[in-house]
Amino acid sequence: MKSVLNPVVCVLTAVLVWTGCGPGPVASDTALVDPAGWSSNDTLQLTFDVNEPEHRHDLQIGLRHNNAYPFSNLYLFVRLTYPNGRTLTDTLSCPLAGPDGRWYGTGGEWVDHRIGYKKGVAFPLEGRYTLDIVHAMRRDPLPGLSDIRFALFDRSAQE
C-alpha cells in the first residue's frame, strides 16, 4: 500500500523546518499545486508584506516534489507586483538534481528544495507585494509537485 502524505502536513512541516534554523523569515506564503498536475495556465499567487523598506532582504523560493516529477530542473516565470502596481518579471532556472540523478533537496518520498531567488533586495515601498508564478516546462500538466513556497528574510537580522 502506497503512503500518501497530506499536503497540509507537508506545508506545516516546511514552515517548521524554515523557522527552526537561524533567524526565520519575516514573511512567507505557500501555494498548493493541484494533485492532478500543475497546468501552465494555473498561476500560483503568493503574497507578502514589506514593513521596513529601508532594510535589505533575501528572497527564497521553495518547492516540494515526489519521484513522479520527471525532470532534473524546473523553469519558472515569476512576476513581482509592487504595492503601486509596477511589475518586474524574471525567469528562474531551478536545478533540482545532479548529473547522477540524485536530488539536491532533502527528504524521502517528498523532496524539499530551497532556491535562492534574489539577495540584498531593497523594496522601495512599504505594503503588500504579490508573486505570480507559472511553470515554463514542456510537459503540461506538470506532475509530482505538491507546493511552491516563498520566504522573505531580513538581512539586517542576519548580520
C-alpha positions in Angstrom: 0.0 0.0 0.0 1.4 3.4 -1.1 1.6 6.1 1.6 0.1 9.5 0.7 1.1 12.5 2.8 -1.4 15.2 3.5 -0.4 18.4 1.7 -1.3 20.5 4.8 1.1 18.4 6.9 3.8 18.8 4.3 3.3 22.6 4.3 3.3 22.8 8.1 6.5 20.7 8.3 8.2 23.0 5.8 7.3 26.1 7.9 8.8 24.4 11.0 12.0 23.5 9.1 12.3 27.0 7.7 11.9 28.6 11.2 14.0 26.0 13.0 17.4 27.2 11.9 18.7 30.7 12.5 16.5 33.8 12.0 13.3 32.8 10.4 11.6 34.6 7.5 9.9 37.9 8.2 7.2 36.9 5.7 6.3 33.7 3.9 3.4 32.2 1.9 2.6 28.8 0.3 0.5 27.8 -2.7 -0.6 24.2 -3.1 -0.3 22.6 -6.5 -3.2 20.6 -8.0 -2.5 16.9 -7.2 -3.6 16.1 -10.8 -0.7 18.2 -12.1 0.3 21.9 -12.4 -1.1 23.3 -15.6 0.9 26.1 -17.3 -2.4 28.1 -17.3 -2.6 27.8 -13.5 -0.9 30.9 -11.9 0.2 30.3 -8.3 -0.1 33.5 -6.3 2.0 34.2 -3.2 1.8 37.5 -1.2 4.0 39.2 1.4 4.2 42.5 3.2 7.2 44.7 3.5 7.1 46.7 6.7 10.6 48.1 6.7 11.6 49.2 3.1 14.9 50.6 4.4 16.1 47.1 5.1 17.7 44.7 2.6 16.0 41.4 2.0 16.8 37.9 0.6 14.1 36.1 -1.3 13.8 32.3 -1.4 11.6 30.0 -3.4 10.8 26.6 -2.0 9.1 23.6 -3.6 8.3 20.0 -2.9 8.0 17.2 -5.3 7.9 13.4 -5.3 9.5 10.8 -7.7 6.7 11.3 -10.2 8.4 14.6 -11.1 10.0 13.8 -14.5 12.8 16.4 -14.8 16.1 17.3 -13.1 15.2 21.0 -13.2 12.3 23.4 -13.2 11.8 26.7 -15.0 9.5 29.3 -13.5 8.2 32.7 -14.7 8.0 34.9 -11.7 6.2 38.2 -11.8 6.6 40.5 -8.8 3.9 43.2 -8.4 4.7 46.2 -6.2 2.1 47.9 -4.0 1.8 50.7 -6.6 1.1 48.2 -9.4 4.5 48.2 -11.0 5.7 44.7 -12.1 9.0 43.0 -12.6 9.2 39.6 -14.4 12.0 37.1 -14.1 12.7 33.6 -15.5 14.0 31.4 -12.7 16.0 28.3 -13.5 15.9 25.8 -10.6 18.3 22.9 -10.8 16.8 20.0 -8.8 19.2 17.1 -9.4 22.8 16.5 -10.3 24.2 14.7 -13.4 24.0 11.4 -11.4 20.2 11.9 -10.9 20.4 12.5 -7.2 18.0 15.2 -5.9 19.7 18.3 -4.4 16.9 18.7 -1.9 16.2 16.9 1.3 13.6 14.3 2.2 12.4 10.9 1.2 9.1 10.4 -0.5 8.7 14.1 -0.9 11.9 16.1 -1.7 12.1 19.7 -0.4 14.1 22.3 -2.2 15.1 25.8 -1.2 16.2 28.0 -4.1 17.8 31.4 -3.7 15.8 33.9 -5.8 17.2 37.3 -5.0 19.8 38.6 -2.5 20.1 42.0 -0.9 16.9 43.4 -2.4 15.7 46.9 -1.3 12.0 47.2 -1.6 11.2 50.8 -2.4 7.7 50.8 -1.0 6.0 49.6 2.2 3.0 47.4 1.7 1.7 44.3 0.0 3.7 42.6 -2.8 2.5 39.7 -4.9 4.4 37.0 -6.7 2.6 35.3 -9.6 4.4 32.1 -10.6 3.8 29.8 -13.6 5.9 26.9 -14.8 7.7 27.1 -18.1 8.2 23.3 -18.7 7.4 21.3 -21.9 5.2 18.9 -20.1 1.7 20.1 -19.3 0.3 19.5 -16.8 3.4 19.0 -14.8 3.2 16.0 -12.4 4.7 15.4 -9.0 4.8 18.8 -7.3 2.9 19.5 -4.1 3.5 23.1 -3.3 5.5 26.2 -4.1 6.7 28.4 -1.2 8.1 31.8 -0.7 10.1 33.2 2.2 11.5 36.7 2.8 14.5 37.1 5.1 15.6 40.4 6.6 19.4 40.7 6.0 19.8 43.1 8.9 18.6 40.3 11.3 21.4 38.0 10.0 24.3 40.5 10.4 
